[in-house]
């Protein structure tokens, strides 16, 4: 299950959440895609500092960051590209 790490006042993080909300709306009739999009978890590292420490321990220094199956995706565009690829595959 993908986990996307964000923080407060992070413009790319807000844009990513907006993109995801639109993708959920646009794919509500495609049950597999819709289920995949709803499986994505968000973690705000400002609200959960232990998660920030976890990311730092992995060598991640910026958000948004998505972790999925021991792979990290850093940055808005990289995450969107990966999610679009996953949506095509389900």
C-alpha positions in Angstrom: 0.0 0.0 0.0 1.5 3.4 -1.0 2.2 5.9 1.7 2.6 9.6 0.8 4.4 11.8 3.2 3.5 15.5 3.3 3.9 18.5 5.6 2.0 21.7 6.4 2.4 24.6 4.0 4.0 22.5 1.3 2.7 23.7 -2.1 3.7 20.5 -4.0 2.0 18.4 -1.2 -1.2 20.4 -1.6 -1.1 20.0 -5.4 -0.6 16.3 -5.0 -3.6 16.0 -2.7 -5.7 18.0 -5.2 -4.6 15.8 -8.1 -5.5 12.7 -6.1 -8.9 14.1 -5.2 -9.6 14.8 -8.9 -8.3 11.3 -10.0 -10.7 9.7 -7.5 -13.6 11.8 -8.8 -12.7 11.1 -12.5 -12.3 7.4 -11.9 -15.2 6.7 -9.6 -16.8 4.4 -12.3 -13.6 2.3 -12.6 -13.7 0.2 -9.5 -10.2 -1.2 -9.6 -8.6 2.3 -10.1 -10.9 3.8 -7.5 -10.0 1.1 -5.0 -6.3 1.7 -5.7 -6.6 5.4 -5.2 -8.4 5.0 -1.9 -5.7 2.6 -0.7 -3.2 5.5 -0.6 -2.4 6.7 2.8 -1.2 10.2 3.7 1.1 10.9 6.6 1.8 14.5 7.7 5.3 14.6 9.1 4.6 17.9 10.9 1.9 16.2 12.9 3.8 12.9 13.3 7.5 13.8 14.0 8.4 10.2 14.5 7.6 9.7 10.8 9.9 12.6 9.9 12.6 10.9 11.8 11.9 7.6 9.9 12.2 9.4 6.5 15.5 11.0 7.6 16.7 7.6 8.6 16.0 6.4 5.0 17.9 9.4 3.6 14.8 11.3 2.5 15.2 15.0 3.0 12.1 16.5 1.2 8.4 15.9 0.7 6.2 15.0 -0.9 7.6 11.5 -0.8 5.9 8.2 -1.6 7.0 4.9 -0.3 5.8 1.7 -1.8 7.2 -1.7 -1.4 10.7 -0.5 -0.3 10.9 2.0 -3.2 10.7 5.7 -2.7 9.4 8.3 -5.2 10.4 11.9 -4.5 8.7 15.0 -5.8 5.3 15.9 -7.1 5.9 15.0 -10.8 7.6 11.7 -10.1 4.8 10.6 -7.8 2.1 11.6 -10.3 3.9 9.7 -13.1 4.1 6.6 -10.9 0.5 6.8 -9.8 -0.7 7.3 -13.4 1.3 4.2 -14.4 -0.2 2.2 -11.6 -3.7 3.4 -12.6 -3.2 2.1 -16.1 -2.0 -1.2 -14.8 -5.0 -2.0 -12.6 
